[in-house]
């Protein structure tokens, strides 16, 4: 598997978990359109959001950032 951008990784993780953007945005304490901007690569992922997503999906921040392919 080639290196994926973080926004593709967070979309794939969400879809693999059968979560909606609304569910994830509620978990993160933000509105859905704001979260959508992260998934579409329009906004950089803040560190606190990156950490929260890693916890939600039980994976590493390195995996989300594409530094490793090991979940």
Backbone as a printed PyTorch tensor [residue, N CA C, xyz], in Angstrom:
tensor([[[  0.8500,  -1.1890,   0.0000],
         [  0.0000,   0.0000,   0.0000],
         [  0.8850,   1.2390,   0.0000]],

        [[  0.5950,   2.1610,  -0.8670],
         [  1.3690,   3.3880,  -0.9440],
         [  1.0150,   4.3340,   0.1830]],

        [[  1.7800,   5.3850,   0.2880],
         [  1.5490,   6.3710,   1.3350],
         [  0.2810,   7.1650,   1.0220]],

        [[ -0.6170,   7.1980,   1.9800],
         [ -1.8450,   7.9620,   1.8350],
         [ -1.7320,   9.2550,   2.6300]],

        [[ -2.3870,  10.2780,   2.1390],
         [ -2.4570,  11.5230,   2.8900],
         [ -3.3290,  11.2900,   4.1220]],

        [[ -3.0660,  12.0550,   5.1780],
         [ -3.8130,  11.8520,   6.4300],
         [ -5.3090,  11.9660,   6.2180]],

        [[ -5.7400,  12.8610,   5.3310],
         [ -7.1850,  13.0290,   5.1630],
         [ -7.8370,  11.7950,   4.5420]],

        [[ -7.1110,  11.0920,   3.6910],
         [ -7.6380,   9.8390,   3.1570],
         [ -7.6650,   8.7660,   4.2430]],

        [[ -6.6470,   8.7750,   5.0840],
         [ -6.5980,   7.7990,   6.1800],
         [ -7.7680,   7.9980,   7.1440]],

        [[ -8.0520,   9.2430,   7.5330],
         [ -9.1360,   9.4370,   8.5020],
         [-10.4910,   9.1230,   7.8800]],

        [[-10.6270,   9.3510,   6.5870],
         [-11.8790,   8.9650,   5.9140],
         [-12.0010,   7.4430,   5.8850]],

        [[-10.9320,   6.7480,   5.5090],
         [-10.9540,   5.2840,   5.4580],
         [-11.2290,   4.6830,   6.8330]],

        [[-10.5800,   5.2150,   7.8570],
         [-10.8120,   4.7130,   9.2140],
         [-12.2690,   4.9080,   9.6260]],

        [[-12.8200,   6.0630,   9.3050],
         [-14.2200,   6.3400,   9.6550],
         [-15.1570,   5.3870,   8.9240]],

        [[-14.9360,   5.2250,   7.6180],
         [-15.8110,   4.3560,   6.8380],
         [-15.6700,   2.8970,   7.2640]],

        [[-14.4410,   2.4640,   7.5610],
         [-14.2190,   1.0860,   8.0260],
         [-14.9140,   0.8300,   9.3680]],

        [[-15.0840,   1.8760,  10.1530],
         [-15.7450,   1.7520,  11.4580],
         [-17.2530,   1.9630,  11.3660]],

        [[-17.7380,   2.2450,  10.1550],
         [-19.1610,   2.5270,   9.9260],
         [-19.6600,   3.7170,  10.7340]],

        [[-18.8010,   4.7260,  10.8840],
         [-19.1810,   5.9570,  11.5630],
         [-19.5590,   7.0050,  10.5140]],

        [[-20.4720,   7.8850,  10.8870],
         [-20.7980,   9.0220,  10.0310],
         [-19.8960,  10.1910,  10.4030]],

        [[-19.7980,  11.1550,   9.5060],
         [-19.0550,  12.3690,   9.8480],
         [-19.6950,  13.0440,  11.0520]],

        [[-21.0000,  12.9860,  11.1640],
         [-21.7080,  13.5900,  12.2920],
         [-21.2920,  12.9260,  13.6010]],

        [[-21.1990,  11.5950,  13.6020],
         [-20.7820,  10.8850,  14.8140],
         [-19.3790,  11.3270,  15.2350]],

        [[-18.4560,  11.3470,  14.2790],
         [-17.0670,  11.6990,  14.5910],
         [-16.9630,  13.1570,  15.0220]],

        [[-17.6780,  14.0340,  14.3470],
         [-17.6160,  15.4520,  14.7190],
         [-18.1960,  15.6730,  16.1170]],

        [[-19.2640,  14.9530,  16.4710],
         [-19.8200,  15.0470,  17.8280],
         [-18.7970,  14.5480,  18.8530]],

        [[-18.1240,  13.4420,  18.5300],
         [-17.0890,  12.8890,  19.4110],
         [-15.9820,  13.9220,  19.6490]],

        [[-15.6440,  14.6570,  18.5960],
         [-14.5720,  15.6520,  18.6860],
         [-15.0510,  16.9900,  19.2440]],

        [[-16.3590,  17.1490,  19.4010],
         [-16.8990,  18.3980,  19.9310],
         [-16.8740,  19.5400,  18.9370]],

        [[-17.1280,  19.2160,  17.6810],
         [-17.1590,  20.2560,  16.6450],
         [-18.3470,  20.0230,  15.7220]],

        [[-18.6040,  20.9810,  14.8710],
         [-19.6920,  20.8290,  13.9000],
         [-19.2150,  19.9830,  12.7260]],

        [[-20.1550,  19.2900,  12.0970],
         [-19.8300,  18.3730,  10.9970],
         [-19.1100,  19.0600,   9.8440]],

        [[-19.5160,  20.2630,   9.4080],
         [-18.7840,  20.8900,   8.2870],
         [-17.3040,  21.1260,   8.5920]],

        [[-16.9820,  21.4440,   9.8430],
         [-15.5780,  21.6450,  10.2280],
         [-14.8150,  20.3280,  10.0890]],

        [[-15.4050,  19.2310,  10.5700],
         [-14.7350,  17.9380,  10.4510],
         [-14.5760,  17.5440,   8.9880]],

        [[-15.5650,  17.8350,   8.1860],
         [-15.5190,  17.5170,   6.7500],
         [-14.3210,  18.1740,   6.0750]],

        [[-13.9680,  19.3760,   6.5090],
         [-12.8060,  20.0710,   5.9330],
         [-11.5150,  19.3090,   6.1970]],

        [[-11.4190,  18.6420,   7.3420],
         [-10.2390,  17.8200,   7.6330],
         [-10.1960,  16.6180,   6.6980]],

        [[-11.3410,  15.9480,   6.5350],
         [-11.3970,  14.7560,   5.6860],
         [-11.1420,  15.0760,   4.2170]],

        [[-11.4760,  16.2650,   3.8110],
         [-11.2840,  16.6530,   2.4100],
         [ -9.9580,  17.3450,   2.1570]],

        [[ -9.1600,  17.4910,   3.2010],
         [ -7.8340,  18.0800,   3.0510],
         [ -7.8280,  19.5860,   2.9130]],

        [[ -8.9400,  20.2310,   3.2630],
         [ -9.0040,  21.6910,   3.1620],
         [ -8.3840,  22.3800,   4.3650]],

        [[ -8.2980,  21.6490,   5.4830],
         [ -7.6920,  22.2170,   6.6960],
         [ -6.7220,  21.2060,   7.2770]],

        [[ -5.6350,  21.7090,   7.8450],
         [ -4.6860,  20.8280,   8.5170],
         [ -5.2890,  20.3100,   9.8130]],

        [[ -4.8870,  19.1110,  10.1690],
         [ -5.3940,  18.4530,  11.3690],
         [ -4.6320,  18.9610,  12.5900]],

        [[ -5.3140,  19.6240,  13.5330],
         [ -4.6370,  20.0610,  14.7500],
         [ -4.1890,  18.8450,  15.5800]],

        [[ -3.1570,  19.0270,  16.3610],
         [ -2.6040,  17.9270,  17.1520],
         [ -3.6340,  17.3000,  18.0790]],

        [[ -4.4630,  18.1140,  18.7380],
         [ -5.4460,  17.5510,  19.6680],
         [ -6.4810,  16.6970,  18.9370]],

        [[ -6.8470,  17.0970,  17.7380],
         [ -7.8020,  16.3140,  16.9370],
         [ -7.1380,  15.0260,  16.4620]],

        [[ -5.8940,  15.1100,  16.0420],
         [ -5.1440,  13.9290,  15.6150],
         [ -5.0960,  12.8890,  16.7400]],

        [[ -4.7810,  13.3280,  17.9420],
         [ -4.6930,  12.4210,  19.0870],
         [ -6.0660,  11.8140,  19.4040]],

        [[ -7.1030,  12.6370,  19.3700],
         [ -8.4530,  12.1420,  19.6540],
         [ -8.8920,  11.1030,  18.6200]],

        [[ -8.5520,  11.3250,  17.3480],
         [ -8.9050,  10.3570,  16.3060],
         [ -8.1310,   9.0580,  16.4820]],

        [[ -6.8740,   9.1470,  16.8590],
         [ -6.0840,   7.9390,  17.1030],
         [ -6.7040,   7.1210,  18.2320]],

        [[ -7.1680,   7.7900,  19.2660],
         [ -7.8300,   7.0930,  20.3740],
         [ -9.1490,   6.4760,  19.9260]],

        [[ -9.9370,   7.2310,  19.1660],
         [-11.2290,   6.7390,  18.6880],
         [-11.0670,   5.4670,  17.8670]],

        [[-10.0790,   5.4580,  16.9850],
         [ -9.8850,   4.3270,  16.0810],
         [ -8.8790,   3.2930,  16.6050]],

        [[ -8.3810,   3.5310,  17.8270],
         [ -7.4270,   2.6050,  18.4450],
         [ -6.2400,   2.3290,  17.5140]],

        [[ -5.6720,   3.4060,  17.0170],
         [ -4.5090,   3.3120,  16.1290],
         [ -3.4920,   4.3630,  16.5480]],

        [[ -2.3840,   4.4150,  15.8440],
         [ -1.3450,   5.3860,  16.1960],
         [ -1.4850,   6.6640,  15.3650]],

        [[ -0.9300,   7.7270,  15.9140],
         [ -0.9000,   8.9740,  15.1480],
         [  0.0010,   8.7950,  13.9280]],

        [[  1.0410,   7.9810,  14.0490],
         [  1.9210,   7.7170,  12.9000],
         [  1.1450,   7.0810,  11.7510]],

        [[  0.2170,   6.1730,  12.0810],
         [ -0.5940,   5.5460,  11.0280],
         [ -1.4650,   6.6020,  10.3330]],

        [[ -2.1290,   7.4270,  11.1140],
         [ -2.9910,   8.4600,  10.5280],
         [ -2.1710,   9.4010,   9.6470]],

        [[ -0.9750,   9.7440,  10.0900],
         [ -0.1340,  10.6790,   9.3350],
         [  0.5730,  10.0230,   8.1420]],

        [[  0.4340,   8.7190,   8.0050],
         [  1.0410,   8.0210,   6.8690],
         [  2.5160,   7.7090,   7.0540]],

        [[  2.9920,   7.7830,   8.3030],
         [  4.4020,   7.4890,   8.5650],
         [  4.6510,   5.9860,   8.6670]],

        [[  3.5760,   5.2280,   8.8780],
         [  3.6440,   3.7760,   8.9130],
         [  2.3560,   3.2120,   8.3450]],

        [[  2.4260,   1.9890,   7.8510],
         [  1.2180,   1.3240,   7.3800],
         [  0.7010,   0.3240,   8.4130]],

        [[  1.3670,   0.2700,   9.5610],
         [  0.9560,  -0.6360,  10.6270],
         [ -0.0590,   0.0680,  11.5240]],

        [[ -1.2650,  -0.4620,  11.5470],
         [ -2.3080,   0.1280,  12.3830],
         [ -2.0190,  -0.1410,  13.8330]]])
